[in-house]
Amino acid sequence: MARPRLVSDDAILDVTRQVLAELGPAKLTLAAVGARVGLAPPTLMQRFGNKRGLLLAAAARSPLLVLRAAEEAEARNTSPLAALRDFALSAVAHIKHRDELDVADPEFRRHAMAHSAAIVDSCARFYLAAQDAGELRADADVPALARHTLVCTTGALQVWAVNGWGSLSEFLTEQLDLMIVPRATGVT
């Protein structure tokens, strides 16, 4: 008979994300994650196979976390454009190190593509709500603007990673405002 799991996979993957944000992918170990959740590395190996399997499992959850973050941003804000800014900033709030996972790996790339699609879909929802609320011009091309928000956010991350200009949240806010304000109706 199998032992009952005292620590859920979701709890392990949440901790993996925290350890990844603190240490970066190169320094993340099964031992570091296991120490945080109270499990031995062999237990993590049983569940996820190895470090790569653990990171892939964490990456697979990414689109769901994006959707949850979008819902939370929407709940915290009455303005759709404020919710969009909040959402974009919360998406990068956990990033502490400049190194990132290699998206050349086909499995990580698949998860990164799903993550990107979730961001674009969430941004489009915010922009449509902003149009309905009169915050965004009615003639704004919402699908293009949603894709551009992904490009702006990802590009800001890359530029910040290289240059480290101020805090990430301040830099990203500036970039988002430069993109959104010209399309707004004056109410932001």
N, C-alpha and C positions, 0 to 999 in steps of 0.2 A: 504494500500500500504506500502511495506517495505521501510525503510529508506535506502538510498544508503550508501555503506560502504566507509568511508573516509580513513580507514587504511586497507590495504590488509592483508589477513592471512599470506602471505609470509613475510611482514614487521613485523608482530607480532612475527612470529616464528624466524626471524633473531634476534629480540630484546631478545626473550626468550633464545636463544643460548648465547647471550652476558651476560645476567643476570645470567644464569646458570654458565657460566665461572667465573664470578665475585663472586657470592655468594655460589655456590654449590647447589645441589638439595634440601638439607634440608632447606636452608634459602630462596630459591626462593618462591615468593608468587605471586598471581595474581595481588595484589596491586603494587608490585615492577615492574612487567612487564607493567601493565596498566599505571603507572606513566610515564614510558619511552616512551610509544607510544601515550599517551594522551587519553586513554580509561579507563572507570571505570571498576572495577572488575566484576560487573554484565554483562557487555558487553562481556567480555572474557568468562564468564561462559555460556552465550548464544551460543557463537561460539564453545567452546571447552569442555563445561560441568563442568570441575573442573581442578585443578592443574595437576592431573594425565593425563587428556585428553590433556591438553596443552603440557605436556612433551612427550606424545605419538605422537602427531602431529609433534613436533619438531624432534623426533627420526625417524619418517617415512620419513622425508626429507633427512636424513643423507646420503643414497646412492647417491642421486642426487648431494649433496654438495661434496662428494668424487670425483665423476666424473668431476665436475666443477673444483675442485682443481687440478686434474690430468691434465686437459686441460691447465689450467693456468700455471702449472709448466712446461709443455712441451713448451708452448709459451715463457717462460722466459729463457729457456736453449737450447743450441745447442747440448749438450751431453745428450744422454738418461740416463746415470748413474747419471749425475748431476741433471737431471730432476727428477729422482727417489728419490734422497736425498732431493731435494727441496720439492717434493710432500709429503714425509714422515714427514718432519719437519713442513710443513704447516698444516698437518692433526692434529698436536698436539699443534699448536701455540696458540690456544684459551684456553688451559688448564692452569689454575692458581691455582686450589685447588687439593688436593690429593684424595678427596672423589669422588666416581663415582656412577652412577646409578646402581641399583640392577638388574643384568641380570637374576636373578632367576625368575622374573616376566615373564610369558610366552609372553605377548605382547611386552614388552621391548626386550626380548630375540629374538623374530622374527625380530625386527628392527635391533638389533645388528648383527644378522646373515646376513642380507642384506647388512649392512655396511661392514662387513668383506668380503663378496663376491665382493663388489665393489672395495675394496682395492686390493684383490688378482688379479682381472681382470685387474685393472689399472697397477699394478706392472708387471704382465706378459707382457702387451703391452710395457712397458718401457724396460724390459729385452730383448724382441724380437728385438726392435729397437736398443738396445745396441749391440746385436749380429750382426745385419745388418751393424751397423756402425763400427764394429771391436773392440768395447770396451769390449766385453764380449766373453769369449771362446765359440766357436761354439758347443762344447760338453756339455755346461752347461744345466742342466735339468731345463728349464724355469718354468714349472708348480710347481716343488718342490721348486725352489728358490723364486717364488712369494708367495707360502704359508709360506715359512720360513721368508720372509720379514714381513708378518703379525705377525708371532710368535715373531720375533725380536722386532718389534715396540710395540706390546702389552706387551711383557715381559719387555721391557725397561721402559714402562710406569708404570708397577707394581713395578719394582725394584726402580725406581725413587720415586714413591709415598711412599714407605716404608722408603727408605734411604735418599732421597733428595740430592744425590751426584751432586753438582754443578747445572748448569742450565739444564733444560730438553732438550733443543736443542743441547747443547754440548754433553750431555750423549748419546742422540739418534744418533747423528752423529758418535760418536765413535763406537757405537754398529753396525750401518749400515756398516761403513767402515771395521770393523773386519769381517763382513759377505761377503761383495761384493769384496773387494780387492783380495782375493785369487782366485776368479773366473774371474777377469778382465784380459785383455790381456796386461796390462801395460799402457794403455791410460786411465786416469781417470780425 
